[in-house]
Amino acid sequence: MQLIYFTQTGQTAKFVHKLGLANRKINPADPFFTLKEPFILLTPTYDEETTSVINDFLEYGDNLKYCLGVIGSGNRNFAQKFIYTAKDICLDYSLPLLYAYEFNGTPQDVKKVKEIVERLDHGNK
Ligand SMILES: Cc1cc2nc3c(=O)[nH]c(=O)nc-3n(C[C@H](O)[C@H](O)[C@H](O)COP(=O)(O)O)c2cc1C
């Protein structure tokens, strides 16, 4: 199981590193890499122009087939627009929204996401 993430200002990277699990960043300069094992996608929330690299990654090779779900991060001050990037990706690619958190996550968020990853990892063995 891998965590594949996009980050613009580093909050998602911080969260991923707190999880201490295998991970790889989607680099906007080259989002075209393939995965051959299940992964979870983590994305912050920005306009589509910024996050279209995630679509590029998901649509490359068989990547979409290996995606088990999406974890969205954002800022609740955006109200109805909270984590809309993750929600849109889930709708567009029929993926489950696994969890939502703000900024670089609280210790509780870390605990919850570790549980989710463990559950999905178990289901894939
Ligand atoms: C220009 C800008 C627009 C944003 N728009 C939204 C938004 O519409 N909804 C939301 O939930 N968060 C929004 N955010 C918050 C970020 O998604 C949030 O801070 C996230 O943790 C940043 O992750 P990153 O540091 O990995 O890029 C926005 C942040 C910025 C700077």
The ligand as an ORCA input file, in Angstrom:
! r2SCAN-3c Opt
* xyz 0 1
  C      -5.646     29.780     -2.896
  C      -6.236     28.761     -1.955
  C      -7.510     28.271     -2.187
  C      -8.060     27.303     -1.335
  N      -9.344     26.855     -1.559
  C      -9.895     25.956     -0.713
  C     -11.244     25.511     -0.908
  O     -11.943     25.917     -1.818
  N     -11.729     24.583     -0.041
  C     -10.990     24.074      0.994
  O     -11.487     23.231      1.725
  N      -9.717     24.499      1.218
  C      -9.157     25.416      0.379
  N      -7.876     25.851      0.602
  C      -7.118     25.303      1.750
  C      -6.082     24.265      1.377
  O      -6.619     23.223      0.590
  C      -5.518     23.686      2.688
  O      -4.844     24.708      3.398
  C      -4.595     22.501      2.499
  O      -4.250     21.960      3.745
  C      -3.315     22.904      1.766
  O      -2.576     21.743      1.491
  P      -1.094     21.780      0.889
  O      -0.269     22.644      1.810
  O      -0.659     20.368      0.890
  O      -1.161     22.388     -0.481
  C      -7.312     26.825     -0.235
  C      -6.027     27.336      0.010
  C      -5.495     28.300     -0.831
  C      -4.116     28.847     -0.521
*
